[in-house]
């Protein structure tokens, strides 16, 4: 037979476990918000880096075309 004292101790132990579990869940929620913030920061930084790199291939292509034109121009003008 379970006494009232044993029942009280069990309920109290379960309540203490729930309090610890709630604290851990709160910590996980805070960590999740931190990860979201860092991910948004990294995403923005990557987009800025990608946006700054587009002129390099364009400059290379234009230089190649200019060299081709400079090389072909004397052959055409003869």
Residue frames relative to the residue before (quaternion, step in Angstrom):
aa qw qx qy qz dx dy dz
X 1.0000 0.0000 0.0000 0.0000 0.00 0.00 0.00
X 0.3411 -0.7341 0.5575 0.1839 3.56 -1.01 0.88
X 0.3160 -0.7563 0.5436 0.1810 3.53 -0.84 1.00
X 0.6624 -0.4955 0.3842 0.4099 3.53 -1.30 0.28
X 0.6263 0.5392 -0.3340 0.4533 3.60 1.05 -0.71
X 0.6560 0.4968 -0.3090 0.4769 3.58 0.96 -0.84
X 0.6388 0.5186 -0.3213 0.4688 3.57 1.02 -0.82
X 0.6441 0.5200 -0.3169 0.4628 3.58 0.96 -0.85
X 0.6625 0.5036 -0.3086 0.4608 3.60 0.91 -0.90
X 0.6547 0.5068 -0.3177 0.4622 3.59 0.97 -0.80
X 0.6533 0.4987 -0.3139 0.4754 3.59 0.94 -0.86
X 0.6515 0.5106 -0.3163 0.4635 3.55 1.00 -0.80
X 0.6426 0.5176 -0.3187 0.4665 3.61 0.99 -0.81
X 0.6441 0.5002 -0.3162 0.4846 3.59 1.02 -0.79
X 0.6429 0.5230 -0.3173 0.4609 3.58 0.98 -0.81
X 0.6456 0.5064 -0.3182 0.4749 3.60 0.99 -0.81
X 0.6389 0.5224 -0.3220 0.4639 3.58 1.02 -0.78
X 0.6469 0.5143 -0.3171 0.4652 3.57 1.01 -0.77
X 0.6251 0.5277 -0.3379 0.4654 3.58 1.04 -0.73
X 0.6571 0.4930 -0.3131 0.4766 3.62 0.96 -0.84
X 0.6469 0.5219 -0.3127 0.4597 3.56 1.00 -0.83
X 0.6417 0.5191 -0.3188 0.4659 3.58 0.99 -0.81
X 0.6383 0.5199 -0.3260 0.4648 3.60 1.00 -0.80
X 0.6596 0.4988 -0.3097 0.4692 3.59 0.98 -0.82
X 0.6451 0.5137 -0.3225 0.4647 3.58 1.00 -0.75
X 0.6246 0.5256 -0.3340 0.4713 3.58 1.04 -0.74
X 0.6465 0.5111 -0.3154 0.4703 3.59 1.00 -0.83
X 0.6479 0.5086 -0.3202 0.4680 3.60 0.99 -0.79
X 0.6328 0.5316 -0.3281 0.4575 3.59 1.02 -0.77
X 0.6520 0.5013 -0.3099 0.4770 3.57 1.00 -0.83
X 0.6511 0.5054 -0.3180 0.4685 3.59 0.97 -0.82
X 0.6295 0.5362 -0.3307 0.4547 3.59 1.03 -0.76
X 0.6473 0.5009 -0.3207 0.4767 3.59 0.97 -0.80
X 0.6302 0.5268 -0.3320 0.4638 3.59 1.04 -0.76
X 0.6473 0.5087 -0.3167 0.4711 3.59 0.97 -0.83
X 0.6375 0.5245 -0.3307 0.4573 3.61 0.97 -0.82
X 0.6545 0.5106 -0.3075 0.4651 3.58 0.96 -0.85
X 0.6783 0.4827 -0.2939 0.4697 3.59 0.91 -0.90
X 0.6354 0.5284 -0.3297 0.4564 3.58 1.02 -0.76
X 0.6475 0.5018 -0.3186 0.4768 3.60 0.96 -0.82
X 0.6352 0.5234 -0.3281 0.4636 3.59 1.01 -0.78
X 0.6740 0.4850 -0.2977 0.4710 3.61 0.87 -0.89
X 0.6281 0.5376 -0.3369 0.4505 3.58 1.00 -0.79
X 0.6645 0.5029 -0.2975 0.4659 3.58 0.95 -0.87
X 0.6585 0.5070 -0.3119 0.4605 3.56 0.98 -0.83
X 0.6455 0.5135 -0.3220 0.4646 3.59 0.99 -0.79
X 0.6458 0.5198 -0.3240 0.4558 3.58 0.95 -0.82
X 0.6485 0.5036 -0.3216 0.4716 3.61 1.00 -0.79
X 0.6485 0.5068 -0.3227 0.4674 3.60 0.99 -0.78
X 0.6623 0.4982 -0.3096 0.4662 3.58 0.94 -0.85
X 0.6498 0.5185 -0.3209 0.4537 3.59 0.99 -0.78
X 0.6865 0.4901 -0.2860 0.4546 3.59 1.05 -0.67
X 0.6624 0.5377 -0.3093 0.4201 3.60 1.16 -0.38
X 0.5225 0.6788 -0.4215 0.2976 3.64 1.09 -0.42
X 0.6440 0.5353 -0.3727 0.3997 3.70 0.89 -0.62
X 0.5811 0.6206 -0.3919 0.3515 3.62 1.01 -0.61
X 0.6956 0.4230 -0.3082 0.4922 3.67 0.75 -0.80
X 0.6243 0.5392 -0.3482 0.4454 3.60 1.04 -0.71
X 0.6478 0.5006 -0.3198 0.4770 3.60 0.95 -0.82
X 0.6441 0.5177 -0.3231 0.4612 3.60 0.97 -0.79
X 0.6627 0.4940 -0.3074 0.4716 3.59 0.94 -0.85
X 0.6623 0.4994 -0.3119 0.4633 3.60 0.92 -0.84
X 0.6335 0.5184 -0.3309 0.4696 3.59 1.03 -0.74
X 0.6474 0.5187 -0.3115 0.4634 3.58 1.00 -0.80
X 0.6536 0.4977 -0.3065 0.4807 3.58 0.98 -0.83
X 0.6448 0.5126 -0.3222 0.4666 3.58 0.98 -0.84
X 0.6489 0.5082 -0.3170 0.4692 3.60 0.99 -0.75
X 0.6318 0.5266 -0.3232 0.4680 3.57 1.04 -0.77
X 0.6608 0.4934 -0.3045 0.4767 3.55 0.93 -0.92
X 0.6618 0.5025 -0.3139 0.4593 3.60 0.93 -0.85
X 0.6821 0.4798 -0.2939 0.4671 3.57 1.05 -0.67
X 0.7024 0.4544 -0.2645 0.4798 3.59 1.05 -0.72
X 0.5604 0.6455 -0.3836 0.3495 3.64 1.06 -0.67
X 0.6802 0.4630 -0.3290 0.4634 3.68 0.79 -0.76
X 0.6396 0.5299 -0.3383 0.4424 3.62 1.05 -0.62
X 0.6716 0.4911 -0.2890 0.4735 3.56 1.08 -0.76
X 0.6968 0.5020 -0.2922 0.4207 3.62 0.91 -0.78
X 0.5096 0.6597 -0.4285 0.3485 3.65 1.10 -0.07
